[in-house]
Amino acid sequence: MRKFFKNNILTIIIVVATFGGIILFSVLPKPSLALSSGIVAIISAITGVLLTVLVTKSLLDKQSENEKDKDKSAKIFEEKLVIYKDFLSKLHGLVKDGKISDDNVKELIFQISYVAMHTSSDRVIDILKQLKDTINEVGTNNYGQLAQNLLDVVLVLQEELYGKKLGKKINDDVFEIFDNLVTNIEKVTGEEIQTLLETVEIDKIEVQTYFWKELVKQLKNINPKYSDNSVTEEKIEKDVKEYYARARNRHRYYGLTFEIYKSESQGRSVRFCVEIENDYYYGFYWGSEPQSDDRLSQIVKQVSSKYKSNQWWGGWRWPDYTDQDGRYHDLDFWKMKDNNAMRRLIDENQREKLIEDIAQEMNEQIRKFVEIAKKNNL
């Protein structure tokens, strides 16, 4: 009762004040018409103010409740992640040891009880079934089936967290390939490995969009002059979406360009450009027609023999396939071919460093070009 009065005190005051005014007005001697109208106006104004305060308070209370619910949901989600991660960690340890002990079983029982705190009973039953199948495969060499059982456990937890299963469905053929990959790796074909890699859902648009946005940022960090004001985040997002929109006559040959050298003798500038076909590539060209000539091509060739020239480029090239540390920088954004660079770009913990390395590679090419161009009085 106290809680009711506490939460609704303002409402009670408004109701009492309104009815009190009405009663008082009816009991007291009738005033003149002008005075009566004035009193009615005052009561109406006070009632309006009180109602406005009441409505505002109600809205603020509702907003506060919604924020509390959001905070509560966020905390529950974080706790679920921790519990599910601990559960999978214990299961990993059991599979890794290759044997089942009483302590293992007891530990899993406790872990399942933690999982059950934030998981529907139907899904707990599904987990127990998959767990039983997983335990039966521990210590055997049936790696394909073991991978299937473990994945089924993860998918149940995933659906509990996100309300749906993410990614593509993985069929039995893939697990046969995985079994061969582990037990007889020298006989696995490149086609089989590619099939295995294609089971992982990759957001191509997000990956390439990140590449361009981060490259713009990293180049500008190296030298503020390495910037193209026409390349906005909105333009990058639009270009990338159009790139994947269709296979035939697809949108490509976009990127960024900026001036890196002013020729006194020629009275024009050399620009550096990064563009995309399947892989990205970069190079040098004159900023006005003709975009290429023998003099420019000869300078670019001194930077690296990998540059090729044509009517549009004084020299263009694909990125370094490997540097001194064995890091790959080539990225096929159309086929999303698996290599070290693509893995680093997909990995949120490594992607920024990859783009930094790529930007440094480009900066080194620009530095060499400017040095040679000045020496040869281009």
N, C-alpha and C positions, 0 to 999 in steps of 0.2 A: 504493500500500500504506500509506504514511504517513497519507494522508487517511482511509483506512478505519479505521485504529487510532485516529486523532484523533477521528473522529465517533462511534466505537462503544466508546470506552474504558470508559464506565460499564457497558455491557452485559458487556464482557469481565471486568471486576472482579467483577460479580455472579455470572457463570457460574463463574469460578475459585474464588471464595469458597465458593459452594454445594457444588461438587464436592469442594473441599479439605476442607470440614467433614465431608462424608459419608465420604471416605476416611480422614481422621484418626479419626473416630468408630469406624470398622470395624477399624482397625489397633490402636489403643490397648486396653489391658486393659479388660474389661467392668466398668463401675462398678456400684454398687448401683442398684436399680430407681428409687429416689427421685432419686438423682443423675442417672441416665440420663434421666429425664423432664424434669429441670430443664435439662439440656444441650440436649435436643431443643427445648424451649420457647424457649431463648435463640436457637438457630440459626434456628428458625421466625420469631421476632420480627425478627431481623436481616435474614433473607431477605425478609420482608414489607416492611420499611422500604425495603430496596434496590429491590425491585420497584415500590413506590409512587413512589420517586424516578425510576426508569426510565420508568414510564408518564407521569409528569408532564413529564419532560424531552421525551419523544416528542411529547406534545400541544403543548408550547410551541414545539418545533421546527417542527411542522406549522403552527401558527398564524403563526409568523414567516414561513414560506415563503408562506403564503396572502397575508399582508400585503405581502410583497415582490412577489408576482404582481399584486396589485391596484395597487400603486404603479407597477409597470412598465406595466400596461395603461392606467392613467390618463395616464402620460407619453407613451405611444405615441399615444393618442387625441388629446392636445393637439398632438403633432407633426403628426399627420394633418391636423388643422384648419388649422394654419399653412400646411402645404404645399398643401392644396387651395385655401385662400384665395388664396395667391400665384398659383397656377395660373389661377384664375378672374379674378384681377386682370390678369394678362398677357393673357388672352383678351379681357377687357373693353377693354383698351387697343388691341388689334388691331381689334376690331369698331368701336370709336369712331373710329379713324383712317380706316377705310373703304378701306384698301389693304394689300396684302401685300408685304413686303420680305424680302430674304434674312435680315436681322437678326431680323425677326419670327419667321421659320420656325426659325432657330437657337435663339432664346430659348424657343420652344414645345417644341422637342426636349428641351432641358435640363429644362424644367419637367415634361414627361411622364416623364422618367427619375426625377425626384424622386417623382412620384406613384406610379410603379411600385414604389418601395421598400416602400410600405405598401398595395399594392393587388393583388388577384389578377390573374393574367394574362388571364382571360376578361374582366374588367371593363376592363382596360387596352385590350384590343382593341375593346370597345364604345365607349370614350372616343375612340379613334383614328377609328373610323367616324363618330361624331357630329361630331368635330372637322373631318374632311374635308368633311362636309356644311355645317358652319357656315362654313368658309373659302370654300366655293363661293357662299355667299349674301352675303358681305361686299362692299359696294359696290353691291349691288342695292337695289331698293325693296321687296323681298318681306319686309316686316317680320314678317308672321305666321309664315312658314316659319323665319325667323331666330330668332324667339322660341321656336319649337318645338325647333329644334336645340340652342339654348343650354340650354333646360330639360331636354332629354334628357341632356345632359352632367352637369348638376347632379344629376339623379335617380340617375345611376350612382354619383356620389360619395356621395350621401346614403345609398344602399343599402349601400355599403362601410362607412360610418361607423356606421349604426344597425342594419344587418342587415335593413332593410325600407325601402320607400318610404313616406314620410309624406304625409298629405293626400289629397285627392281626385284621381281621374284627370281630366285635362283633355282634352276632345275637340277635334276639328278645327274645329268651329263657333266655339269661343272664339277661336282664332287668326285666323279670318277677321274676327271683331269687332275684335280687336286691330289687325289690318292696316288696317281702316277707321278705327279710332280715331286712328292715327298719320297716315294719308295724307289723310283726309277727315273731320276731327273734327266739322265743323259738321253733318254728316248722320247722325251716330250718335245713336240714340234712347236715352232713359233706360233702357228695358228691356234694351237691349244692354249698357249700362254695368253695370247691376245683375247681369246674367249673368256678366260678366267678374269682378266683385267676389266673386260667390258661389263662384268657383273656389278661393278661398283658404279653407282650413279654419280656422275660428275656434272655440276652446274656449269656448263660451258660459258654461259653469259657472265656469270659472276666471276669466273676465273679470268677471262679476258678483260673484263671491265676493270678488275683490280690491277691487272698488268699495266694498262694504259694510265690509270690514275696515279699509281705509285711511281711509274716511270717519269711522268711529268713532274712529280714532287721531287724525286731523287736527282734528276738532272738540274732542276732549279736550285736544289741544295748545294750542288757542286759549283754552279755558276749561275747567278740570277739572269745572265744573258741567254742561258739555254732555256728559253721559254717561248711558247707560241700562244699568244693571247686569244687566238681563234679557237683553241682546243679547250673548251669548257667541259665540266663534268656532264652536263646535259648532252653535249655533242658526242662525247665518248659513249654514253649509254645508248644514244640513238644509233650510232654507227655499228656498235657491237650487236644490237638486236637485229638490225638489217642484215648483218653479216651471216647470221644463222637462220634468217627467215626463209631462204630458199637455196636449193642446190645449184640450179642452172642460172646463169647470168647473175651470180650473187654479188652483193655489194662488197667491195674490197678496195685495196690501194688507198686506204686512208691512214692517218697517223699524225705526226707533228713535224714541223720544220722551223728552223731559226738561222739567222745570220751568224757566221763564225769567223769571216775574214773579209776585209775590205781591200780590194786591189786598187792601188794608186795608178798603176800603168793602164789598167783596163777601165778604170772608172766605174766599176760595178762590184758586187759582192758575191761571195761563195756562201752557199747555204748547206747546212747539214739536215738530213731528213731521215725519219724512221717511218717505214710503211709496213703493211701486212698483205701477204697473199695467202698461203697456207701458214708458213712460218713468217716471222717478222724479218726484215732486212733493213739495212741502213747504208748511207753513202753521201756523196758530195755532188753538187751541181751549181752552175751559175744561176744567180737569181733573176736573170733576164735572158731573152733569146739571143743567140742560141744557148741552150742550157749546158751544152758540152762542146769541148774542142780539144785538140791534141795537147795543147799546153797544160790544161787542167788535168787531163787523163794521165799525162806523164808524172805530174806531181803526186796524184793519188796513188799511182802504181808504186811510188817510192815509199808510201806509208805501209802498203802491204801488197804482195803479189796476188792476194785473193780477190782484189777488186776487179770488176768487169765494167767496161764502159759501153755506152750506146748513145743514141741521139738525145736521150733525156738525162743521162747521168755521166758526169765526169768519172765516176766510179761508184759502184754499189757492190755489196757483198752480203752473204748470210752471216749470222753471228758465229763467234768462235764455238766450235764443237767441244772444245775442252781448253782449259787454261793450265797454268803450271801446277795447280793443286788438283787437277782432274775434275773440275766442276764444269758441267755442261750448261750451255746457255741457249741452245737451240730449242725452240718451242713450236710445235705444229698445232696451231689452234683449231684447224679444221678437223683433222682426224684425231686430235688429242692423243697422239702417239706417246706411249709410255717410255720415259727416259728419266734420268736423274733430275734434269731441270723441271720437267712437268711434275714430278713427285714433290719437289721443293715448292713449286708454285701452288700446288693444292694444299700443302701442309701450312696451316696458319702460323706455325712457329718458325717456319723457314722462308716463307715467301718474301717478306720484306728484305731479308739479306740477299736473296737471289736477285731482286730488282736492283738493289744497291750495287751488286757485282756487275750486272749488265750495264748500268749507268756508268760505272767506272771504266768498263771496257770501251764504251763509246767515247768517254772523255779522253781516254788515252789515244784513241784514233784521231780525235779532233786536235789534241795537243801536238801530235806528230805532224799532222797536216799543216797547221799554222806555222810550226817551226821550219818545215821544208819550204813552204810557200814564201816565207820571208827571206830565207836564204837564197832562193832562186828568183826573188823579185817578181813574183807572179802579179 
